[in-house]
Amino acid sequence: MPTLQNILSLLSLSLLPAAQALSLPRASSSMPTIGSTETYTGQITWYNTGGGYGACGNALSDSEAICALSEKLYDQYTKNGNSNNNELCGKKIEITMPSGQTTTVTVADRCTGCAATDIDLTPTTFQQLVSSGLGTGRTQATWKWAS
């Protein structure tokens, strides 16, 4: 027959994972929302704009401090199916590297290969943030809407 001590030991072991889970910081399960003060974590990558036009309808340049947001995020704010008419266009984002290096970019494009909180940057902006340069290709950063 189990003793009270054995029962309490088993009970405490079964509750340990739940207690540990409650103490861990949780990432937001929701998509980023315009104006939120939350900080998001994602991958930053870079792409050549080719001097073309971005999803916001403006001419792009590799030397500008602009970015493309994931299509999952971008498409939530597209009105009437026209990507040029998107609430995210022109919004400012502050990106911070683990080293503390920061920069601010303007939303100008849409990234089809990005996960929800990833950001695609111009080569110039990526190199400002990543000391090892374009060869890195992809690295983690945090970002938030700039005020």
TORTOR-550281 format. One record per residue (C-alpha): residue in one letter; x, y, z. Coordinates in steps of 0.1 Angstrom, whole numbers, plus 5000, padded with zeros to 4 digits. Each point is the difference from the previous one (the first is absolute). Last residue first. Example, Ala and Ser with C-alpha at 12.3 -4.5 7.8 and 13.67 -1.06 7.14 Angstrom:
BEGIN
S; 5137; 4989; 5071 .
A; 4986; 4966; 5007 .
END
This chain:
BEGIN
S; 5079; 5553; 4678 .
A; 5018; 4972; 4982 .
W; 4980; 4967; 4997 .
K; 5021; 4972; 5015 .
W; 5028; 4977; 4990 .
T; 5023; 4973; 5013 .
A; 5028; 4983; 4980 .
Q; 5010; 4966; 4988 .
T; 5023; 4994; 4971 .
R; 4998; 4992; 4963 .
G; 5023; 5006; 4970 .
T; 5033; 4999; 5020 .
G; 5019; 5007; 4967 .
L; 4983; 5034; 4999 .
G; 5023; 5014; 5027 .
S; 5018; 4986; 5030 .
S; 4992; 5032; 5019 .
V; 4962; 4995; 4997 .
L; 4979; 5031; 5007 .
Q; 5015; 5025; 4976 .
Q; 5005; 4972; 4974 .
F; 4963; 4992; 5001 .
T; 4991; 5036; 4994 .
T; 5022; 5003; 4969 .
P; 4989; 4966; 4986 .
T; 4963; 5010; 5003 .
L; 4981; 4982; 5027 .
D; 4976; 4971; 5003 .
I; 4982; 4997; 5033 .
D; 4988; 4969; 5018 .
T; 4970; 5001; 5025 .
A; 4975; 4980; 4980 .
A; 5025; 4978; 4981 .
C; 5016; 5014; 4969 .
G; 5000; 4985; 4965 .
T; 4973; 5022; 4985 .
C; 5015; 5033; 5012 .
R; 4979; 5031; 4995 .
D; 5014; 5035; 4994 .
A; 5005; 5036; 5012 .
V; 5000; 4999; 5038 .
T; 5024; 5027; 5013 .
V; 5032; 4991; 5019 .
T; 5015; 5010; 5033 .
T; 5033; 4987; 5012 .
T; 5015; 4984; 5030 .
Q; 5032; 4984; 5012 .
G; 4996; 4985; 5035 .
S; 5021; 4969; 4993 .
P; 4969; 4978; 4999 .
M; 4988; 5022; 4971 .
T; 4973; 5025; 5003 .
I; 4975; 5011; 4972 .
E; 4978; 5030; 5004 .
I; 4971; 5000; 4975 .
K; 4985; 5031; 4984 .
K; 4966; 4998; 4981 .
G; 5001; 5013; 4964 .
C; 4979; 4973; 4986 .
L; 4984; 4980; 5029 .
E; 4965; 5013; 4994 .
N; 5000; 4985; 4965 .
N; 4985; 5017; 4969 .
N; 5028; 4991; 4976 .
S; 4992; 4963; 5007 .
N; 4966; 5005; 4984 .
G; 4977; 4971; 5009 .
N; 4973; 5023; 5014 .
K; 5023; 5011; 5030 .
T; 5032; 4982; 5008 .
Y; 5006; 4999; 5037 .
Q; 4999; 4963; 5007 .
D; 5020; 4995; 4968 .
Y; 5031; 5015; 5015 .
L; 5001; 4977; 5030 .
K; 4997; 4967; 4981 .
E; 5019; 5015; 4971 .
S; 5029; 5005; 5023 .
L; 5014; 5035; 5002 .
A; 5023; 5016; 4975 .
C; 5024; 5027; 5011 .
I; 5014; 5034; 4993 .
A; 5031; 5019; 5011 .
E; 5009; 5010; 4964 .
S; 5033; 4989; 4982 .
D; 4985; 4971; 4981 .
S; 4974; 5023; 4985 .
L; 4963; 4996; 4996 .
A; 4974; 5019; 4979 .
N; 4967; 5003; 5019 .
G; 4968; 4980; 4995 .
C; 4997; 4986; 5035 .
A; 5007; 4965; 4987 .
G; 5034; 5013; 4989 .
Y; 5011; 5014; 4966 .
G; 5032; 4991; 4983 .
G; 5035; 5012; 5004 .
G; 5011; 4964; 5002 .
T; 4989; 4998; 5036 .
N; 5028; 4977; 5009 .
Y; 4991; 4980; 5030 .
W; 5010; 4997; 5037 .
T; 4991; 4978; 5029 .
I; 4989; 5007; 5035 .
Q; 4986; 4971; 5021 .
G; 4974; 5006; 5026 .
T; 4993; 5012; 5036 .
Y; 4972; 5025; 5008 .
T; 4999; 5028; 5025 .
E; 4966; 5010; 5012 .
T; 4990; 5037; 5001 .
S; 4972; 4993; 4975 .
G; 4993; 5029; 4976 .
I; 4993; 4978; 4970 .
T; 4994; 4964; 5012 .
P; 5025; 4972; 4997 .
M; 4983; 4966; 4995 .
S; 4989; 4982; 5031 .
S; 5017; 4972; 5019 .
S; 5021; 5024; 5019 .
A; 5030; 4983; 5015 .
R; 4997; 4987; 5035 .
P; 5025; 5006; 5028 .
L; 5004; 4968; 5021 .
S; 4987; 4999; 5035 .
L; 4966; 4984; 4991 .
A; 5017; 4972; 4981 .
Q; 5022; 4992; 5031 .
A; 4969; 4997; 5022 .
A; 4983; 4977; 4974 .
P; 5030; 4979; 4997 .
L; 5003; 4996; 5038 .
L; 4964; 4991; 5007 .
S; 5005; 4963; 4992 .
L; 5031; 4999; 5022 .
S; 4982; 5017; 5029 .
L; 4971; 4975; 4998 .
L; 5023; 4970; 4999 .
S; 5018; 5012; 5031 .
L; 4967; 5008; 5018 .
I; 4987; 4965; 4992 .
N; 5033; 4984; 5012 .
Q; 4999; 5020; 5033 .
L; 4964; 4991; 5006 .
T; 5009; 4964; 4998 .
P; 4990; 4977; 4971 .
M; 4986; 4966; 5010 .
END
